[in-house]
Amino acid sequence: MKVIKITASWCTSCIIMNKIWNEIEKEYPLTVESYDLDMDEEEIEEYNVGDLLPVFIFMNNNKEILRIVGEKKKEDMINIMKGNDII
């Protein structure tokens, strides 16, 4: 499972979610590609990222199967991923 993680250095929710996401990455086998909204515009153009950050796009065989947008509690992130057979 590949996860595209899109954040921005100025985004308060992204800073909060980075700590939570680092914990999730240690607990579950996910391949993560991290991008900065301002620095990696060309790389993330195809993902149609809106104004709300952070964005976590879960990919299987290069097909999007789940998108989580915005700040979430760790338990909520895990429940969403479990409910969609990600973990």
N, C-alpha and C positions, 0 to 999 in steps of 0.2 A: 504494500500500500504506500503510495506516494502522497505527501501532503505539500501543497503550495501554501506557504505562510507569507502574507503580505502585511507589512506594518509600516510605520513611519516614525522617525526619531522624535517628532514633536507631538505625537499622539499619546495622551495620558492612558487611555485604555490599552494601547499596545504595550506600554511599559508594564502595566499591571499584568497583562496576559502573558508577557514573556516569562515571568517567574512561574506562573501556572503551567505554561506550555513546556518549560524546561523540566518540570516535575513529571508531566505526562510522557515526554520523550524518554525519560529514564525508566518508566514503568512499562511502556508498550513498544513493540518493534515497528516503528514507523520511519520511513525515509522522508526527510524534510528538506525542502528547498525554500530558503528564506529570501525574500525580496523586500526592498525598501521602496515605497510608493514614489518617492521623489528621485531616487538614484537609479532605479531599474525600470524606467517607464517602458522601454522597448520590450523587455522580457515579459512584462505583465500585461501588455496591451491586449493580448488575446483573451484574457480572463474577465474582461468587462467589470472591473472593480469600481464600485460606486464611491460615495462620499464617506460611508461608515467603515471604520477600521476597528480592530484588525479583521482580516479575512483569512479563513482557513479553507482551502479547497482540497477535498479528498479525491484522488484520482486512482482509477484501476484500469490498466491497459490504455492509458492516455485518454480515458473518458471520465468526466466529472460525475461522481456518484453522490457527493454531499458537499454543501457549502455552509459554513458556520460564520456568521458575521457579528461583530461587536463583542463587547466584554461579557464574559460568562464566568460563573463560579466553576472551580475545578470539577466538582461533583456533577454539575450540569453538562459540562463538556464530555465527561466520561459517559454519562447516561445517554447523551445524544449519539456518541460514537458507538456505544454498545447497541442501542436501538436500531442502528443502521448497519449492523454487522461489520463495523470497521475494526473493532477490537474484541 
